[in-house]
Amino acid sequence: MKKKILVLGLALMMAGVSACSAGNKATTNTESKQEDTKAEETKTEDTKQKETKAEDTKQEDTKAEDTKAEETKTEDTKQKDTKAEDTKTGESKKEEAKKADSKKDEVKFPEFTAKTVTGEDISSDVFKDSKLTVVNVWGSWCGPCVREIPELQKLYENMKDKNVNVIGLAQDAGSDMDAVKEVIEKNNVTYQNIVPEGVTEGFVMSLMAFPTTFFVDSEGNIVGSIQGARDLDGFTKIVEDLLANQA
Protein backbone atom coordinates (compact mmCIF):
# COMPACT_ATOMS: atom_id res chain seq x y z
CA MET A 1 0.00 0.00 0.00
CA LYS A 2 2.79 2.41 0.87
CA LYS A 3 4.43 1.47 -2.36
CA LYS A 4 1.34 2.43 -4.39
CA ILE A 5 1.08 5.72 -2.58
CA LEU A 6 4.75 6.48 -3.36
CA VAL A 7 4.29 5.65 -7.00
CA LEU A 8 1.20 7.86 -7.20
CA GLY A 9 3.05 10.74 -5.56
CA LEU A 10 5.93 10.48 -8.02
CA ALA A 11 3.44 10.43 -10.90
CA LEU A 12 1.78 13.59 -9.60
CA MET A 13 5.14 15.29 -9.21
CA MET A 14 6.12 14.43 -12.76
CA ALA A 15 2.80 15.73 -14.05
CA GLY A 16 3.33 18.95 -12.12
CA VAL A 17 6.83 19.32 -13.57
CA SER A 18 5.50 18.68 -17.06
CA ALA A 19 2.69 21.18 -16.56
CA CYS A 20 5.19 23.73 -15.21
CA SER A 21 7.46 23.16 -18.18
CA ALA A 22 4.55 23.48 -20.59
CA GLY A 23 3.43 26.65 -18.82
CA ASN A 24 6.93 28.03 -18.90
CA LYS A 25 7.25 27.12 -22.55
CA ALA A 26 3.92 28.78 -23.36
CA THR A 27 4.99 31.85 -21.44
CA THR A 28 8.32 31.87 -23.25
CA ASN A 29 6.59 31.56 -26.64
CA THR A 30 4.24 34.44 -25.79
CA GLU A 31 7.10 36.63 -24.68
CA SER A 32 9.02 35.76 -27.85
CA LYS A 33 6.03 36.70 -29.99
CA GLN A 34 5.67 39.97 -28.08
CA GLU A 35 9.35 40.74 -28.60
CA ASP A 36 9.05 39.92 -32.31
CA THR A 37 6.00 42.19 -32.60
CA LYS A 38 7.80 44.95 -30.73
CA ALA A 39 10.88 44.54 -32.96
CA GLU A 40 8.68 44.66 -36.07
CA GLU A 41 6.95 47.78 -34.78
CA THR A 42 10.31 49.34 -33.98
CA LYS A 43 11.56 48.42 -37.45
CA THR A 44 8.43 49.88 -39.05
CA GLU A 45 8.75 53.07 -37.01
CA ASP A 46 12.44 53.39 -37.96
CA THR A 47 11.54 52.86 -41.62
CA LYS A 48 8.82 55.51 -41.41
CA GLN A 49 11.20 57.94 -39.73
CA LYS A 50 13.84 57.29 -42.38
CA GLU A 51 11.29 57.76 -45.18
CA THR A 52 10.00 60.94 -43.54
CA LYS A 53 13.54 62.24 -43.12
CA ALA A 54 14.35 61.35 -46.72
CA GLU A 55 11.20 63.15 -47.91
CA ASP A 56 12.05 66.18 -45.79
CA THR A 57 15.58 66.17 -47.17
CA LYS A 58 14.26 65.89 -50.72
CA GLN A 59 11.83 68.75 -50.16
CA GLU A 60 14.58 70.84 -48.60
CA ASP A 61 16.87 70.12 -51.55
CA THR A 62 14.08 71.04 -53.96
CA LYS A 63 13.46 74.31 -52.09
CA ALA A 64 17.19 75.06 -52.10
CA GLU A 65 17.37 74.41 -55.85
CA ASP A 66 14.31 76.58 -56.49
CA THR A 67 15.76 79.35 -54.35
CA LYS A 68 19.09 79.11 -56.14
CA ALA A 69 17.37 79.12 -59.54
CA GLU A 70 15.31 82.17 -58.55
CA GLU A 71 18.42 83.96 -57.26
CA THR A 72 20.26 83.13 -60.47
CA LYS A 73 17.31 84.39 -62.53
CA THR A 74 17.14 87.57 -60.47
CA GLU A 75 20.88 88.12 -60.82
CA ASP A 76 20.68 87.57 -64.59
CA THR A 77 17.82 90.05 -64.80
CA LYS A 78 19.80 92.60 -62.78
CA GLN A 79 22.84 92.11 -65.00
CA LYS A 80 20.71 92.55 -68.13
CA ASP A 81 19.09 95.67 -66.70
CA THR A 82 22.48 97.03 -65.72
CA LYS A 83 23.89 96.27 -69.16
CA ALA A 84 20.90 97.92 -70.85
CA GLU A 85 21.27 100.98 -68.62
CA ASP A 86 25.02 101.13 -69.33
CA THR A 87 24.32 100.89 -73.07
CA LYS A 88 21.72 103.65 -72.83
CA THR A 89 24.08 105.82 -70.78
CA GLY A 90 26.91 105.16 -73.23
CA GLU A 91 24.75 106.14 -76.18
CA SER A 92 23.61 109.27 -74.36
CA LYS A 93 27.21 110.23 -73.62
CA LYS A 94 28.19 109.65 -77.25
CA GLU A 95 25.33 111.86 -78.40
CA GLU A 96 26.34 114.58 -75.95
CA ALA A 97 29.96 114.30 -77.08
CA LYS A 98 28.85 114.53 -80.69
CA LYS A 99 26.87 117.68 -79.95
CA ALA A 100 29.80 119.13 -78.03
CA ASP A 101 32.17 118.39 -80.91
CA SER A 102 29.70 119.96 -83.32
CA LYS A 103 29.56 123.14 -81.25
CA LYS A 104 33.32 123.13 -80.94
CA ASP A 105 33.69 123.03 -84.72
CA GLU A 106 31.21 125.88 -85.31
CA VAL A 107 32.72 129.07 -86.75
CA LYS A 108 30.83 132.33 -86.55
CA PHE A 109 30.46 134.61 -89.53
CA PRO A 110 32.02 137.97 -88.54
CA GLU A 111 29.53 140.38 -87.00
CA PHE A 112 29.16 143.43 -89.21
CA THR A 113 27.24 146.55 -90.11
CA ALA A 114 27.45 147.79 -93.68
CA LYS A 115 25.63 149.19 -96.69
CA THR A 116 24.22 147.38 -99.68
CA VAL A 117 24.97 148.36 -103.28
CA THR A 118 21.59 150.16 -103.33
CA GLY A 119 22.44 152.12 -100.14
CA GLU A 120 20.42 150.12 -97.59
CA ASP A 121 21.69 149.45 -94.08
CA ILE A 122 22.44 145.80 -93.32
CA SER A 123 24.04 143.92 -90.44
CA SER A 124 24.76 140.37 -89.32
CA ASP A 125 21.29 140.36 -87.75
CA VAL A 126 20.03 139.51 -91.21
CA PHE A 127 20.94 135.86 -90.52
CA LYS A 128 18.28 135.64 -87.81
CA ASP A 129 15.51 136.05 -90.38
CA SER A 130 16.22 132.79 -92.23
CA LYS A 131 16.96 129.13 -91.51
CA LEU A 132 19.92 129.34 -93.88
CA THR A 133 21.64 132.19 -95.68
CA VAL A 134 23.82 131.67 -98.76
CA VAL A 135 26.59 134.31 -98.72
CA ASN A 136 28.32 134.50 -102.09
CA VAL A 137 31.63 136.41 -102.23
CA TRP A 138 32.31 137.53 -105.80
CA GLY A 139 33.99 140.19 -107.96
CA SER A 140 32.99 141.86 -111.21
CA TRP A 141 36.44 141.01 -112.60
CA CYS A 142 35.97 137.27 -111.94
CA GLY A 143 34.50 135.36 -114.91
CA PRO A 144 33.28 132.28 -112.93
CA CYS A 145 31.77 134.64 -110.34
CA VAL A 146 29.73 136.51 -112.93
CA ARG A 147 28.61 133.30 -114.68
CA GLU A 148 27.12 131.80 -111.52
CA ILE A 149 25.14 134.90 -110.52
CA PRO A 150 22.07 133.94 -112.64
CA GLU A 151 22.14 130.53 -110.89
CA LEU A 152 22.16 132.24 -107.50
CA GLN A 153 19.21 134.41 -108.53
CA LYS A 154 17.24 131.27 -109.45
CA LEU A 155 18.22 129.68 -106.13
CA TYR A 156 17.00 132.77 -104.29
CA GLU A 157 13.64 132.63 -106.05
CA ASN A 158 13.22 128.86 -105.63
CA MET A 159 14.17 128.62 -101.95
CA LYS A 160 12.21 131.56 -100.50
CA ASP A 161 9.41 129.24 -99.42
CA LYS A 162 11.94 127.15 -97.46
CA ASN A 163 13.14 130.24 -95.59
CA VAL A 164 16.49 130.32 -97.37
CA ASN A 165 18.07 133.68 -98.23
CA VAL A 166 20.86 134.65 -100.64
CA ILE A 167 23.23 137.59 -100.10
CA GLY A 168 26.09 138.76 -102.31
CA LEU A 169 29.31 140.25 -101.00
CA ALA A 170 30.82 142.17 -103.90
CA GLN A 171 34.60 142.26 -103.35
CA ASP A 172 35.29 145.27 -105.60
CA ALA A 173 32.16 147.30 -104.87
CA GLY A 174 34.23 149.81 -102.90
CA SER A 175 36.69 150.37 -105.75
CA ASP A 176 34.54 149.81 -108.86
CA MET A 177 30.87 150.27 -107.96
CA ASP A 178 29.82 150.86 -111.55
CA ALA A 179 31.14 147.48 -112.71
CA VAL A 180 29.40 145.74 -109.81
CA LYS A 181 26.08 147.50 -110.51
CA GLU A 182 26.32 146.64 -114.19
CA VAL A 183 26.60 142.90 -113.44
CA ILE A 184 23.69 143.10 -110.98
CA GLU A 185 21.40 144.97 -113.39
CA LYS A 186 22.31 142.84 -116.38
CA ASN A 187 21.32 139.62 -114.53
CA ASN A 188 18.21 141.11 -112.89
CA VAL A 189 19.54 140.32 -109.43
CA THR A 190 16.99 141.04 -106.68
CA TYR A 191 18.84 139.68 -103.64
CA GLN A 192 20.96 142.08 -101.53
CA ASN A 193 24.64 142.68 -102.28
CA ILE A 194 26.91 144.10 -99.61
CA VAL A 195 29.64 146.71 -100.09
CA PRO A 196 32.65 145.42 -98.05
CA GLU A 197 33.91 147.78 -95.36
CA GLY A 198 35.58 147.35 -92.00
CA VAL A 199 35.15 143.79 -90.74
CA THR A 200 33.60 142.50 -93.97
CA GLU A 201 36.40 143.99 -96.06
CA GLY A 202 39.02 142.26 -93.94
CA PHE A 203 37.06 139.01 -94.20
CA VAL A 204 36.87 139.25 -98.01
CA MET A 205 40.57 140.07 -98.36
CA SER A 206 41.48 136.98 -96.30
CA LEU A 207 39.98 134.64 -98.93
CA MET A 208 42.26 132.79 -101.33
CA ALA A 209 39.77 132.00 -104.08
CA PHE A 210 36.79 133.55 -105.86
CA PRO A 211 33.98 132.86 -105.91
CA THR A 212 33.70 131.48 -102.37
CA THR A 213 30.28 130.75 -100.92
CA PHE A 214 29.40 130.38 -97.24
CA PHE A 215 26.29 128.82 -95.74
CA VAL A 216 25.23 130.48 -92.48
CA ASP A 217 22.51 129.31 -90.05
CA SER A 218 20.10 131.53 -88.11
CA GLU A 219 22.57 131.86 -85.23
CA GLY A 220 25.33 133.20 -87.47
CA ASN A 221 27.31 129.94 -87.57
CA ILE A 222 29.09 128.99 -90.77
CA VAL A 223 27.75 125.47 -91.38
CA GLY A 224 29.39 124.96 -94.78
CA SER A 225 31.47 126.58 -97.48
CA ILE A 226 32.60 125.92 -101.06
CA GLN A 227 35.09 127.42 -103.48
CA GLY A 228 34.44 127.74 -107.20
CA ALA A 229 31.28 128.24 -109.22
CA ARG A 230 28.16 126.02 -109.07
CA ASP A 231 25.01 125.74 -111.12
CA LEU A 232 21.47 125.74 -109.73
CA ASP A 233 21.39 121.98 -109.16
CA GLY A 234 24.70 122.07 -107.32
CA PHE A 235 23.58 124.87 -105.01
CA THR A 236 20.17 123.28 -104.44
CA LYS A 237 21.64 119.94 -103.37
CA ILE A 238 23.99 121.58 -100.87
CA VAL A 239 21.22 123.73 -99.38
CA GLU A 240 18.77 120.83 -99.04
CA ASP A 241 21.41 118.66 -97.37
CA LEU A 242 22.18 121.40 -94.85
CA LEU A 243 18.49 121.97 -94.13
CA ALA A 244 18.05 118.23 -93.54
CA ASN A 245 20.92 118.27 -91.04
CA GLN A 246 19.25 121.10 -89.13
CA ALA A 247 15.98 119.15 -88.76
FENRAGI-V159460 format. One record per run of one state. SS is the DSSP state (a for helix, b for strand, c for the rest). FROM is the first residue (numbers start at 1). LEN is the number of residues. If there is no record, write none. Layout:
# FENRAGI-V159460
ss->SS from->FROM len->LEN
ss->SS from->FROM len->LEN
This chain:
# FENRAGI-V159460
ss->c from->1 len->1
ss->a from->2 len->104
ss->c from->106 len->1
ss->b from->107 len->2
ss->c from->109 len->4
ss->b from->113 len->4
ss->c from->117 len->4
ss->b from->121 len->3
ss->a from->124 len->6
ss->c from->130 len->2
ss->b from->132 len->7
ss->c from->139 len->4
ss->a from->143 len->16
ss->c from->159 len->1
ss->a from->160 len->3
ss->c from->163 len->1
ss->b from->164 len->7
ss->c from->171 len->6
ss->a from->177 len->10
ss->c from->187 len->6
ss->b from->193 len->3
ss->c from->196 len->3
ss->a from->199 len->7
ss->c from->206 len->6
ss->b from->212 len->6
ss->c from->218 len->3
ss->b from->221 len->7
ss->c from->228 len->4
ss->a from->232 len->15
ss->c from->247 len->1
